[in-house]
Amino acid sequence: MMTQFGEERAHVPVFRDRVCQLLAPSLDRPDAVCVDATLGAGGHSEALLRAHPDLTMIGIDRDPDALELAGHRLAHFGQRFIAVHAVYDDIHTVLADRGLDGIDGALFDLGVSSMQLDQATRGFAYAQDAPLDMRMDQSVGITAEEVVNTYTERELARILRLYGEERFAPRIAKSIVAARKRAPITSSRQLADLVRDAVPAATRRRGGNPSKRSFQALRIEVNAELDVLREALPRAMDLLRPNGRIVVLSYHSLEDRIVKRAIAERTVSTAPAGLPMDVPGTEPTFTWLTKGAQPPSDREIAGNPRAASAKLRAARRLETHGNDQETHSHGEDER
């Protein structure tokens, strides 16, 4: 969710035009409802609300600061914009509480926002010295400081390897445990220095900041990001009405794999192999709108370097099972 804190009106969110293009056919309906499951500063929501005068947008975010910022930005849309403080895997509860049993569009812009990265007090960025927090909602949950100072060496190595895909995870974990015996690790700079020193010198000279993967891993652990995503995607797809659309922007391979798997399993028949036709109830329920994971354009990356790792996937809920002509034309893109 790439938006610049304090410059949200001037900054264009990643894939803004493509997101609007993909969601447009489902949001042009009278009284359409769309959920922006990761609202951030509200850039995507603003573009969609402007493009569709009858649209109601429900914006979900666990970060109170983001909700306040987006609330000011989108206040002029009145009752067409509804801000909700929640984690996005509660999407079904959010809708049920508002008497809604379905939606026409769903947008997920995953990861940490530039707004959060640029606020030094949040502790997300390895380039700034700040308390090791990394919670997207600073009112609840375990902090990154607690993780690095209380997890065992084995647990630290596991999350660094699993969530950061860090090949030097054991070395980094050992360094963290040794350092915290001398004094607690309390700042992002302390941690970044520990990671840098634990990584071989040859590796430090290439591939960008060596702390990137470790900070990503800690952030994912603190916010249970992948668990939340695994729960949220099926719930959002279940809520989509016929011909409703889902668009997901991810920023690292772990997220993208989950997105691909969650959608792909609904674009193919669940009938036993070898049957001449689908058994009722086993037909595909979704069709791909994208072929593979779409990267941002060079122009977008030039305007916002943090967009470089973004990938977009989108799908549409089929109107009728087994009879939709688009099932096979797009459904094969991901097989």
SEPAZA-414677 format. One record per residue (C-alpha): x, y negated, z negated. Coordinates in Angstrom, 1 decimal. Each point is the difference from the previous one (the first is absolute). Last residue first. Layout:
<rec><c1>X</c1><c2>Y</c2><c3>Z</c3></rec>
...
# end
This chain:
<rec><c1>-2.5</c1><c2>23.6</c2><c3>14.5</c3></rec>
<rec><c1>0.0</c1><c2>-3.7</c2><c3>-0.6</c3></rec>
<rec><c1>-1.2</c1><c2>-1.3</c2><c3>3.4</c3></rec>
<rec><c1>-2.3</c1><c2>3.0</c2><c3>0.6</c3></rec>
<rec><c1>-3.0</c1><c2>-1.7</c2><c3>-1.8</c3></rec>
<rec><c1>0.0</c1><c2>-2.9</c2><c3>2.4</c3></rec>
<rec><c1>-1.5</c1><c2>1.5</c2><c3>3.2</c3></rec>
<rec><c1>-1.2</c1><c2>3.0</c2><c3>-1.9</c3></rec>
<rec><c1>-2.5</c1><c2>-1.6</c2><c3>-2.3</c3></rec>
<rec><c1>-0.8</c1><c2>-2.9</c2><c3>2.4</c3></rec>
<rec><c1>-3.1</c1><c2>1.6</c2><c3>1.6</c3></rec>
<rec><c1>-1.8</c1><c2>0.5</c2><c3>-3.3</c3></rec>
<rec><c1>-2.2</c1><c2>3.0</c2><c3>0.0</c3></rec>
<rec><c1>1.7</c1><c2>2.3</c2><c3>-2.6</c3></rec>
<rec><c1>-1.0</c1><c2>-2.0</c2><c3>-3.1</c3></rec>
<rec><c1>-2.0</c1><c2>-3.1</c2><c3>0.7</c3></rec>
<rec><c1>1.2</c1><c2>-3.6</c2><c3>-0.4</c3></rec>
<rec><c1>3.6</c1><c2>0.8</c2><c3>-0.6</c3></rec>
<rec><c1>1.9</c1><c2>-1.9</c2><c3>-2.6</c3></rec>
<rec><c1>2.7</c1><c2>-2.1</c2><c3>1.6</c3></rec>
<rec><c1>3.8</c1><c2>0.1</c2><c3>-0.6</c3></rec>
<rec><c1>2.9</c1><c2>-2.4</c2><c3>-0.5</c3></rec>
<rec><c1>3.8</c1><c2>0.3</c2><c3>-0.6</c3></rec>
<rec><c1>2.4</c1><c2>-2.9</c2><c3>-0.3</c3></rec>
<rec><c1>3.7</c1><c2>0.1</c2><c3>-1.0</c3></rec>
<rec><c1>2.0</c1><c2>-2.8</c2><c3>-1.8</c3></rec>
<rec><c1>3.7</c1><c2>0.3</c2><c3>-0.5</c3></rec>
<rec><c1>0.9</c1><c2>-3.2</c2><c3>1.8</c3></rec>
<rec><c1>-2.7</c1><c2>-2.0</c2><c3>-1.6</c3></rec>
<rec><c1>2.5</c1><c2>-1.3</c2><c3>-2.7</c3></rec>
<rec><c1>1.7</c1><c2>-2.0</c2><c3>2.8</c3></rec>
<rec><c1>-3.1</c1><c2>-2.3</c2><c3>0.4</c3></rec>
<rec><c1>0.0</c1><c2>-2.2</c2><c3>3.0</c3></rec>
<rec><c1>2.6</c1><c2>2.0</c2><c3>1.9</c3></rec>
<rec><c1>-1.7</c1><c2>3.2</c2><c3>-1.0</c3></rec>
<rec><c1>-3.3</c1><c2>-1.2</c2><c3>1.4</c3></rec>
<rec><c1>1.6</c1><c2>-1.0</c2><c3>3.3</c3></rec>
<rec><c1>1.8</c1><c2>3.3</c2><c3>0.3</c3></rec>
<rec><c1>-3.3</c1><c2>1.7</c2><c3>-0.2</c3></rec>
<rec><c1>-1.1</c1><c2>2.0</c2><c3>-3.0</c3></rec>
<rec><c1>0.2</c1><c2>3.8</c2><c3>0.1</c3></rec>
<rec><c1>-3.0</c1><c2>2.3</c2><c3>0.9</c3></rec>
<rec><c1>-0.1</c1><c2>3.4</c2><c3>-1.7</c3></rec>
<rec><c1>-1.0</c1><c2>2.7</c2><c3>2.5</c3></rec>
<rec><c1>-2.6</c1><c2>-0.7</c2><c3>2.6</c3></rec>
<rec><c1>-2.5</c1><c2>-2.3</c2><c3>-1.5</c3></rec>
<rec><c1>-3.8</c1><c2>0.2</c2><c3>-0.1</c3></rec>
<rec><c1>-0.1</c1><c2>3.5</c2><c3>-1.4</c3></rec>
<rec><c1>-3.3</c1><c2>1.9</c2><c3>-0.2</c3></rec>
<rec><c1>-1.9</c1><c2>0.9</c2><c3>-3.2</c3></rec>
<rec><c1>-2.6</c1><c2>2.6</c2><c3>-1.1</c3></rec>
<rec><c1>1.5</c1><c2>3.0</c2><c3>1.9</c3></rec>
<rec><c1>-2.5</c1><c2>2.9</c2><c3>0.1</c3></rec>
<rec><c1>-0.2</c1><c2>2.5</c2><c3>-2.8</c3></rec>
<rec><c1>-3.5</c1><c2>-0.7</c2><c3>-1.2</c3></rec>
<rec><c1>-1.7</c1><c2>2.0</c2><c3>2.8</c3></rec>
<rec><c1>2.5</c1><c2>2.7</c2><c3>1.2</c3></rec>
<rec><c1>2.1</c1><c2>-1.5</c2><c3>2.8</c3></rec>
<rec><c1>0.0</c1><c2>1.9</c2><c3>3.2</c3></rec>
<rec><c1>1.7</c1><c2>3.1</c2><c3>1.7</c3></rec>
<rec><c1>1.5</c1><c2>1.1</c2><c3>-3.3</c3></rec>
<rec><c1>3.7</c1><c2>0.9</c2><c3>0.2</c3></rec>
<rec><c1>1.2</c1><c2>-2.0</c2><c3>-3.0</c3></rec>
<rec><c1>-2.3</c1><c2>-0.1</c2><c3>-3.1</c3></rec>
<rec><c1>-2.0</c1><c2>-3.3</c2><c3>-0.1</c3></rec>
<rec><c1>1.5</c1><c2>-3.0</c2><c3>-1.7</c3></rec>
<rec><c1>-0.1</c1><c2>-2.0</c2><c3>3.2</c3></rec>
<rec><c1>2.5</c1><c2>-2.8</c2><c3>0.5</c3></rec>
<rec><c1>-0.1</c1><c2>-3.8</c2><c3>-0.6</c3></rec>
<rec><c1>-0.7</c1><c2>0.3</c2><c3>-3.8</c3></rec>
<rec><c1>3.3</c1><c2>1.7</c2><c3>-0.8</c3></rec>
<rec><c1>1.8</c1><c2>-2.7</c2><c3>2.0</c3></rec>
<rec><c1>-1.3</c1><c2>-2.9</c2><c3>-2.2</c3></rec>
<rec><c1>1.3</c1><c2>1.2</c2><c3>-3.3</c3></rec>
<rec><c1>3.2</c1><c2>1.4</c2><c3>1.5</c3></rec>
<rec><c1>0.9</c1><c2>-3.1</c2><c3>1.9</c3></rec>
<rec><c1>-0.6</c1><c2>-2.3</c2><c3>-3.0</c3></rec>
<rec><c1>2.0</c1><c2>2.3</c2><c3>-2.4</c3></rec>
<rec><c1>2.9</c1><c2>0.1</c2><c3>2.4</c3></rec>
<rec><c1>-0.1</c1><c2>-3.8</c2><c3>0.5</c3></rec>
<rec><c1>0.2</c1><c2>-0.6</c2><c3>-3.7</c3></rec>
<rec><c1>3.1</c1><c2>2.1</c2><c3>-0.4</c3></rec>
<rec><c1>1.5</c1><c2>-1.4</c2><c3>3.2</c3></rec>
<rec><c1>0.1</c1><c2>-3.6</c2><c3>-1.2</c3></rec>
<rec><c1>-2.0</c1><c2>-3.1</c2><c3>0.7</c3></rec>
<rec><c1>-3.6</c1><c2>1.0</c2><c3>0.6</c3></rec>
<rec><c1>-2.8</c1><c2>-1.8</c2><c3>1.7</c3></rec>
<rec><c1>-3.3</c1><c2>1.9</c2><c3>0.1</c3></rec>
<rec><c1>-3.1</c1><c2>-0.8</c2><c3>2.2</c3></rec>
<rec><c1>-3.3</c1><c2>1.8</c2><c3>-0.6</c3></rec>
<rec><c1>-3.0</c1><c2>-0.2</c2><c3>2.4</c3></rec>
<rec><c1>-3.7</c1><c2>0.5</c2><c3>-0.3</c3></rec>
<rec><c1>-1.6</c1><c2>1.7</c2><c3>3.1</c3></rec>
<rec><c1>-2.4</c1><c2>1.9</c2><c3>-2.4</c3></rec>
<rec><c1>0.2</c1><c2>-1.6</c2><c3>-3.5</c3></rec>
<rec><c1>3.3</c1><c2>0.1</c2><c3>-1.9</c3></rec>
<rec><c1>-0.4</c1><c2>1.0</c2><c3>-3.6</c3></rec>
<rec><c1>1.6</c1><c2>3.4</c2><c3>0.4</c3></rec>
<rec><c1>3.0</c1><c2>-1.6</c2><c3>1.7</c3></rec>
<rec><c1>0.5</c1><c2>-2.3</c2><c3>-2.9</c3></rec>
<rec><c1>-0.1</c1><c2>2.9</c2><c3>-2.5</c3></rec>
<rec><c1>2.4</c1><c2>2.1</c2><c3>2.1</c3></rec>
<rec><c1>2.4</c1><c2>-2.9</c2><c3>0.1</c3></rec>
<rec><c1>-0.2</c1><c2>-1.0</c2><c3>-3.7</c3></rec>
<rec><c1>1.1</c1><c2>3.2</c2><c3>-1.8</c3></rec>
<rec><c1>3.2</c1><c2>0.5</c2><c3>2.0</c3></rec>
<rec><c1>0.8</c1><c2>-3.7</c2><c3>-0.2</c3></rec>
<rec><c1>-0.4</c1><c2>-0.1</c2><c3>-3.7</c3></rec>
<rec><c1>2.4</c1><c2>2.9</c2><c3>-0.4</c3></rec>
<rec><c1>2.5</c1><c2>-1.7</c2><c3>2.3</c3></rec>
<rec><c1>-0.1</c1><c2>-3.2</c2><c3>-1.9</c3></rec>
<rec><c1>0.3</c1><c2>1.2</c2><c3>-3.5</c3></rec>
<rec><c1>0.7</c1><c2>-3.6</c2><c3>-0.9</c3></rec>
<rec><c1>3.1</c1><c2>0.6</c2><c3>-2.1</c3></rec>
<rec><c1>1.1</c1><c2>2.9</c2><c3>2.0</c3></rec>
<rec><c1>-0.3</c1><c2>-1.8</c2><c3>3.4</c3></rec>
<rec><c1>1.8</c1><c2>-3.0</c2><c3>-1.4</c3></rec>
<rec><c1>2.8</c1><c2>2.2</c2><c3>-1.3</c3></rec>
<rec><c1>0.5</c1><c2>1.7</c2><c3>3.3</c3></rec>
<rec><c1>0.0</c1><c2>-3.2</c2><c3>2.0</c3></rec>
<rec><c1>2.6</c1><c2>-1.5</c2><c3>-2.4</c3></rec>
<rec><c1>2.1</c1><c2>3.1</c2><c3>0.5</c3></rec>
<rec><c1>-0.3</c1><c2>-0.2</c2><c3>3.8</c3></rec>
<rec><c1>0.9</c1><c2>-3.6</c2><c3>0.3</c3></rec>
<rec><c1>2.9</c1><c2>0.1</c2><c3>-2.5</c3></rec>
<rec><c1>2.6</c1><c2>0.8</c2><c3>2.7</c3></rec>
<rec><c1>-0.6</c1><c2>-3.3</c2><c3>1.7</c3></rec>
<rec><c1>0.3</c1><c2>0.4</c2><c3>3.8</c3></rec>
<rec><c1>1.0</c1><c2>3.1</c2><c3>1.9</c3></rec>
<rec><c1>3.7</c1><c2>-0.3</c2><c3>0.0</c3></rec>
<rec><c1>2.9</c1><c2>-1.0</c2><c3>-2.2</c3></rec>
<rec><c1>-1.6</c1><c2>1.4</c2><c3>-3.2</c3></rec>
<rec><c1>0.1</c1><c2>3.4</c2><c3>1.6</c3></rec>
<rec><c1>3.8</c1><c2>0.0</c2><c3>0.3</c3></rec>
<rec><c1>0.3</c1><c2>-1.3</c2><c3>-3.5</c3></rec>
<rec><c1>-1.8</c1><c2>3.0</c2><c3>-1.4</c3></rec>
<rec><c1>-3.2</c1><c2>-0.8</c2><c3>-1.9</c3></rec>
<rec><c1>0.2</c1><c2>-0.2</c2><c3>-3.8</c3></rec>
<rec><c1>1.3</c1><c2>-3.6</c2><c3>0.0</c3></rec>
<rec><c1>-2.8</c1><c2>-1.3</c2><c3>2.1</c3></rec>
<rec><c1>-2.6</c1><c2>1.8</c2><c3>-2.1</c3></rec>
<rec><c1>1.4</c1><c2>-1.4</c2><c3>-3.3</c3></rec>
<rec><c1>0.2</c1><c2>-3.5</c2><c3>1.5</c3></rec>
<rec><c1>-3.6</c1><c2>0.1</c2><c3>1.2</c3></rec>
<rec><c1>-1.1</c1><c2>1.2</c2><c3>-3.5</c3></rec>
<rec><c1>1.7</c1><c2>-2.8</c2><c3>-1.8</c3></rec>
<rec><c1>-1.3</c1><c2>-2.5</c2><c3>2.6</c3></rec>
<rec><c1>-3.6</c1><c2>1.2</c2><c3>-0.4</c3></rec>
<rec><c1>0.2</c1><c2>-0.6</c2><c3>-3.8</c3></rec>
<rec><c1>-0.6</c1><c2>2.0</c2><c3>-3.2</c3></rec>
<rec><c1>2.4</c1><c2>2.9</c2><c3>-0.1</c3></rec>
<rec><c1>0.4</c1><c2>0.9</c2><c3>-3.7</c3></rec>
<rec><c1>3.5</c1><c2>-0.1</c2><c3>-1.4</c3></rec>
<rec><c1>3.0</c1><c2>2.4</c2><c3>-0.2</c3></rec>
<rec><c1>-2.1</c1><c2>3.2</c2><c3>0.3</c3></rec>
<rec><c1>-1.9</c1><c2>-1.8</c2><c3>2.8</c3></rec>
<rec><c1>3.1</c1><c2>0.0</c2><c3>2.1</c3></rec>
<rec><c1>0.6</c1><c2>3.8</c2><c3>-0.1</c3></rec>
<rec><c1>-3.6</c1><c2>0.7</c2><c3>0.8</c3></rec>
<rec><c1>0.0</c1><c2>-2.4</c2><c3>3.0</c3></rec>
<rec><c1>3.3</c1><c2>1.4</c2><c3>1.3</c3></rec>
<rec><c1>-1.3</c1><c2>3.6</c2><c3>-0.1</c3></rec>
<rec><c1>-3.2</c1><c2>-1.0</c2><c3>1.8</c3></rec>
<rec><c1>2.0</c1><c2>-1.7</c2><c3>2.7</c3></rec>
<rec><c1>2.3</c1><c2>3.0</c2><c3>0.5</c3></rec>
<rec><c1>-3.0</c1><c2>2.4</c2><c3>0.1</c3></rec>
<rec><c1>-1.9</c1><c2>-2.2</c2><c3>2.5</c3></rec>
<rec><c1>2.8</c1><c2>-0.3</c2><c3>2.5</c3></rec>
<rec><c1>-2.1</c1><c2>1.2</c2><c3>2.9</c3></rec>
<rec><c1>-2.7</c1><c2>-2.6</c2><c3>-0.8</c3></rec>
<rec><c1>-3.3</c1><c2>0.9</c2><c3>1.7</c3></rec>
<rec><c1>-1.4</c1><c2>-2.8</c2><c3>-2.2</c3></rec>
<rec><c1>-3.2</c1><c2>1.8</c2><c3>-1.2</c3></rec>
<rec><c1>1.3</c1><c2>3.6</c2><c3>-0.2</c3></rec>
<rec><c1>3.7</c1><c2>-0.5</c2><c3>-0.6</c3></rec>
<rec><c1>-0.2</c1><c2>-3.0</c2><c3>-2.3</c3></rec>
<rec><c1>-3.0</c1><c2>1.6</c2><c3>-1.7</c3></rec>
<rec><c1>1.8</c1><c2>3.3</c2><c3>-0.6</c3></rec>
<rec><c1>3.3</c1><c2>-1.6</c2><c3>-1.1</c3></rec>
<rec><c1>-1.8</c1><c2>-2.0</c2><c3>-2.6</c3></rec>
<rec><c1>-1.8</c1><c2>3.1</c2><c3>-1.3</c3></rec>
<rec><c1>3.3</c1><c2>1.9</c2><c3>-0.3</c3></rec>
<rec><c1>1.8</c1><c2>-2.8</c2><c3>-1.8</c3></rec>
<rec><c1>-2.9</c1><c2>-0.2</c2><c3>-2.4</c3></rec>
<rec><c1>-2.5</c1><c2>-2.8</c2><c3>0.2</c3></rec>
<rec><c1>0.2</c1><c2>-2.5</c2><c3>-2.9</c3></rec>
<rec><c1>2.1</c1><c2>-3.0</c2><c3>1.0</c3></rec>
<rec><c1>-0.5</c1><c2>0.0</c2><c3>3.8</c3></rec>
<rec><c1>-3.7</c1><c2>0.6</c2><c3>-0.3</c3></rec>
<rec><c1>-0.6</c1><c2>-2.4</c2><c3>-2.8</c3></rec>
<rec><c1>1.7</c1><c2>-2.8</c2><c3>1.9</c3></rec>
<rec><c1>-2.1</c1><c2>0.9</c2><c3>3.1</c3></rec>
<rec><c1>-3.1</c1><c2>-0.8</c2><c3>-2.1</c3></rec>
<rec><c1>-2.6</c1><c2>2.5</c2><c3>-1.1</c3></rec>
<rec><c1>-3.7</c1><c2>-0.9</c2><c3>0.4</c3></rec>
<rec><c1>-2.3</c1><c2>-2.9</c2><c3>-0.4</c3></rec>
<rec><c1>-0.2</c1><c2>-3.8</c2><c3>-0.1</c3></rec>
<rec><c1>2.7</c1><c2>-0.6</c2><c3>2.5</c3></rec>
<rec><c1>-2.1</c1><c2>1.3</c2><c3>2.9</c3></rec>
<rec><c1>2.4</c1><c2>0.6</c2><c3>2.9</c3></rec>
<rec><c1>2.5</c1><c2>1.3</c2><c3>-2.6</c3></rec>
<rec><c1>3.6</c1><c2>-0.5</c2><c3>1.1</c3></rec>
<rec><c1>1.2</c1><c2>-1.0</c2><c3>-3.5</c3></rec>
<rec><c1>3.8</c1><c2>-0.1</c2><c3>-0.2</c3></rec>
<rec><c1>0.5</c1><c2>-3.5</c2><c3>-1.3</c3></rec>
<rec><c1>1.4</c1><c2>-2.3</c2><c3>2.8</c3></rec>
<rec><c1>3.2</c1><c2>-0.6</c2><c3>1.9</c3></rec>
<rec><c1>-0.7</c1><c2>-0.3</c2><c3>3.7</c3></rec>
<rec><c1>1.3</c1><c2>2.0</c2><c3>3.0</c3></rec>
<rec><c1>-1.3</c1><c2>3.3</c2><c3>-1.4</c3></rec>
<rec><c1>-3.5</c1><c2>-1.2</c2><c3>0.4</c3></rec>
<rec><c1>-3.0</c1><c2>1.5</c2><c3>-1.9</c3></rec>
<rec><c1>0.7</c1><c2>-1.6</c2><c3>-3.4</c3></rec>
<rec><c1>-3.3</c1><c2>-1.9</c2><c3>-0.2</c3></rec>
<rec><c1>1.6</c1><c2>-3.1</c2><c3>-1.6</c3></rec>
<rec><c1>1.8</c1><c2>-0.8</c2><c3>3.2</c3></rec>
<rec><c1>-3.2</c1><c2>-0.6</c2><c3>2.0</c3></rec>
<rec><c1>1.2</c1><c2>0.4</c2><c3>3.6</c3></rec>
<rec><c1>-0.5</c1><c2>3.8</c2><c3>0.1</c3></rec>
<rec><c1>-3.5</c1><c2>-0.3</c2><c3>-1.3</c3></rec>
<rec><c1>-1.0</c1><c2>-2.6</c2><c3>2.6</c3></rec>
<rec><c1>1.8</c1><c2>2.0</c2><c3>2.6</c3></rec>
<rec><c1>-2.4</c1><c2>2.8</c2><c3>-0.8</c3></rec>
<rec><c1>0.9</c1><c2>3.4</c2><c3>-1.4</c3></rec>
<rec><c1>-1.2</c1><c2>3.1</c2><c3>1.8</c3></rec>
<rec><c1>-3.1</c1><c2>0.7</c2><c3>2.1</c3></rec>
<rec><c1>-2.2</c1><c2>-2.0</c2><c3>2.3</c3></rec>
<rec><c1>-3.2</c1><c2>2.1</c2><c3>-0.1</c3></rec>
<rec><c1>-3.0</c1><c2>-1.1</c2><c3>2.0</c3></rec>
<rec><c1>-3.4</c1><c2>1.6</c2><c3>0.0</c3></rec>
<rec><c1>-2.9</c1><c2>-0.7</c2><c3>2.4</c3></rec>
<rec><c1>-3.7</c1><c2>0.6</c2><c3>0.3</c3></rec>
<rec><c1>-0.8</c1><c2>0.9</c2><c3>-3.6</c3></rec>
<rec><c1>-2.4</c1><c2>2.4</c2><c3>-1.8</c3></rec>
<rec><c1>-2.0</c1><c2>0.7</c2><c3>-3.1</c3></rec>
<rec><c1>-0.1</c1><c2>-3.6</c2><c3>-1.3</c3></rec>
<rec><c1>-1.9</c1><c2>-0.9</c2><c3>-3.2</c3></rec>
<rec><c1>2.7</c1><c2>-2.3</c2><c3>-1.3</c3></rec>
<rec><c1>1.3</c1><c2>2.3</c2><c3>-2.7</c3></rec>
<rec><c1>-0.1</c1><c2>2.8</c2><c3>2.5</c3></rec>
<rec><c1>2.4</c1><c2>-1.9</c2><c3>2.2</c3></rec>
<rec><c1>2.6</c1><c2>-0.6</c2><c3>-2.7</c3></rec>
<rec><c1>-0.4</c1><c2>3.6</c2><c3>-1.2</c3></rec>
<rec><c1>0.7</c1><c2>1.4</c2><c3>3.5</c3></rec>
<rec><c1>3.0</c1><c2>-2.3</c2><c3>0.4</c3></rec>
<rec><c1>1.5</c1><c2>1.1</c2><c3>-3.3</c3></rec>
<rec><c1>3.1</c1><c2>1.3</c2><c3>1.8</c3></rec>
<rec><c1>0.6</c1><c2>-3.7</c2><c3>0.7</c3></rec>
<rec><c1>1.0</c1><c2>-1.0</c2><c3>-3.5</c3></rec>
<rec><c1>-2.4</c1><c2>-2.6</c2><c3>-1.3</c3></rec>
<rec><c1>-0.7</c1><c2>-3.7</c2><c3>-0.3</c3></rec>
<rec><c1>-2.7</c1><c2>-0.7</c2><c3>2.5</c3></rec>
<rec><c1>-0.3</c1><c2>-3.0</c2><c3>2.3</c3></rec>
<rec><c1>-3.3</c1><c2>-0.4</c2><c3>2.0</c3></rec>
<rec><c1>0.1</c1><c2>-2.1</c2><c3>3.2</c3></rec>
<rec><c1>-3.2</c1><c2>-0.7</c2><c3>1.9</c3></rec>
<rec><c1>-1.5</c1><c2>-1.5</c2><c3>-3.1</c3></rec>
<rec><c1>1.8</c1><c2>-3.3</c2><c3>0.7</c3></rec>
<rec><c1>2.4</c1><c2>0.0</c2><c3>3.0</c3></rec>
<rec><c1>1.5</c1><c2>-3.3</c2><c3>-1.3</c3></rec>
<rec><c1>1.4</c1><c2>1.9</c2><c3>-3.0</c3></rec>
<rec><c1>2.4</c1><c2>2.0</c2><c3>2.3</c3></rec>
<rec><c1>3.3</c1><c2>-1.7</c2><c3>-0.9</c3></rec>
<rec><c1>-0.9</c1><c2>-0.7</c2><c3>-3.6</c3></rec>
<rec><c1>-1.0</c1><c2>3.7</c2><c3>-0.5</c3></rec>
<rec><c1>3.0</c1><c2>1.2</c2><c3>1.9</c3></rec>
<rec><c1>2.3</c1><c2>-1.8</c2><c3>-2.5</c3></rec>
<rec><c1>-1.9</c1><c2>1.1</c2><c3>-3.0</c3></rec>
<rec><c1>-0.3</c1><c2>3.6</c2><c3>1.2</c3></rec>
<rec><c1>3.8</c1><c2>0.1</c2><c3>0.7</c3></rec>
<rec><c1>0.8</c1><c2>-1.2</c2><c3>-3.5</c3></rec>
<rec><c1>-2.3</c1><c2>2.6</c2><c3>-1.5</c3></rec>
<rec><c1>1.8</c1><c2>2.8</c2><c3>1.8</c3></rec>
<rec><c1>-2.1</c1><c2>3.2</c2><c3>0.2</c3></rec>
<rec><c1>-1.5</c1><c2>-1.1</c2><c3>3.3</c3></rec>
<rec><c1>-3.3</c1><c2>0.6</c2><c3>1.7</c3></rec>
<rec><c1>-1.6</c1><c2>-2.4</c2><c3>2.6</c3></rec>
<rec><c1>-3.6</c1><c2>0.7</c2><c3>1.0</c3></rec>
<rec><c1>-0.7</c1><c2>-1.8</c2><c3>3.3</c3></rec>
<rec><c1>-3.6</c1><c2>-0.7</c2><c3>1.2</c3></rec>
<rec><c1>-0.2</c1><c2>-0.6</c2><c3>3.7</c3></rec>
<rec><c1>-2.7</c1><c2>-2.0</c2><c3>1.7</c3></rec>
<rec><c1>2.3</c1><c2>-2.6</c2><c3>1.4</c3></rec>
<rec><c1>2.6</c1><c2>2.5</c2><c3>1.4</c3></rec>
<rec><c1>3.2</c1><c2>-1.5</c2><c3>1.2</c3></rec>
<rec><c1>0.4</c1><c2>-2.5</c2><c3>-2.9</c3></rec>
<rec><c1>-0.6</c1><c2>2.8</c2><c3>-2.5</c3></rec>
<rec><c1>2.5</c1><c2>2.3</c2><c3>1.7</c3></rec>
<rec><c1>2.8</c1><c2>-2.7</c2><c3>0.1</c3></rec>
<rec><c1>-0.6</c1><c2>-0.9</c2><c3>-3.7</c3></rec>
<rec><c1>0.0</c1><c2>3.7</c2><c3>-1.0</c3></rec>
<rec><c1>3.3</c1><c2>0.5</c2><c3>1.7</c3></rec>
<rec><c1>1.6</c1><c2>-2.9</c2><c3>-1.8</c3></rec>
<rec><c1>-1.5</c1><c2>0.7</c2><c3>-3.4</c3></rec>
<rec><c1>3.0</c1><c2>-0.7</c2><c3>-2.2</c3></rec>
<rec><c1>0.2</c1><c2>3.7</c2><c3>-1.0</c3></rec>
<rec><c1>-3.3</c1><c2>1.7</c2><c3>0.8</c3></rec>
<rec><c1>1.1</c1><c2>3.6</c2><c3>-0.1</c3></rec>
<rec><c1>-3.3</c1><c2>1.9</c2><c3>0.6</c3></rec>
<rec><c1>-1.3</c1><c2>-2.5</c2><c3>2.4</c3></rec>
<rec><c1>-3.5</c1><c2>1.5</c2><c3>0.2</c3></rec>
<rec><c1>-2.3</c1><c2>-0.9</c2><c3>2.9</c3></rec>
<rec><c1>-3.8</c1><c2>-0.4</c2><c3>0.0</c3></rec>
<rec><c1>-2.1</c1><c2>-0.7</c2><c3>3.1</c3></rec>
<rec><c1>-3.2</c1><c2>-1.9</c2><c3>-0.4</c3></rec>
<rec><c1>-0.8</c1><c2>0.1</c2><c3>3.7</c3></rec>
<rec><c1>2.6</c1><c2>2.0</c2><c3>1.9</c3></rec>
<rec><c1>3.1</c1><c2>-1.7</c2><c3>1.4</c3></rec>
<rec><c1>2.1</c1><c2>1.6</c2><c3>-2.7</c3></rec>
<rec><c1>0.3</c1><c2>3.5</c2><c3>1.6</c3></rec>
<rec><c1>1.2</c1><c2>-1.2</c2><c3>3.4</c3></rec>
<rec><c1>2.3</c1><c2>-2.7</c2><c3>-1.6</c3></rec>
<rec><c1>2.1</c1><c2>2.4</c2><c3>-2.2</c3></rec>
<rec><c1>2.6</c1><c2>0.8</c2><c3>2.5</c3></rec>
<rec><c1>0.3</c1><c2>-3.5</c2><c3>1.4</c3></rec>
<rec><c1>0.1</c1><c2>-1.7</c2><c3>-3.4</c3></rec>
<rec><c1>2.8</c1><c2>2.4</c2><c3>-1.1</c3></rec>
<rec><c1>1.9</c1><c2>-0.7</c2><c3>3.2</c3></rec>
<rec><c1>-0.2</c1><c2>-3.7</c2><c3>-0.5</c3></rec>
<rec><c1>1.1</c1><c2>0.1</c2><c3>-3.6</c3></rec>
<rec><c1>2.7</c1><c2>2.6</c2><c3>0.6</c3></rec>
<rec><c1>2.1</c1><c2>-1.4</c2><c3>-2.8</c3></rec>
<rec><c1>-1.6</c1><c2>-3.0</c2><c3>-1.7</c3></rec>
<rec><c1>0.6</c1><c2>-3.4</c2><c3>1.6</c3></rec>
<rec><c1>1.5</c1><c2>-2.6</c2><c3>-2.3</c3></rec>
<rec><c1>-1.3</c1><c2>-3.6</c2><c3>0.1</c3></rec>
<rec><c1>-3.0</c1><c2>0.5</c2><c3>-2.3</c3></rec>
<rec><c1>1.9</c1><c2>2.2</c2><c3>-2.4</c3></rec>
<rec><c1>2.9</c1><c2>-2.3</c2><c3>-0.6</c3></rec>
<rec><c1>0.0</c1><c2>-0.1</c2><c3>-3.8</c3></rec>
<rec><c1>0.8</c1><c2>3.7</c2><c3>-0.2</c3></rec>
<rec><c1>1.0</c1><c2>1.3</c2><c3>3.4</c3></rec>
<rec><c1>-2.1</c1><c2>2.9</c2><c3>1.3</c3></rec>
<rec><c1>1.1</c1><c2>3.5</c2><c3>1.0</c3></rec>
<rec><c1>-2.3</c1><c2>2.7</c2><c3>-1.2</c3></rec>
# end
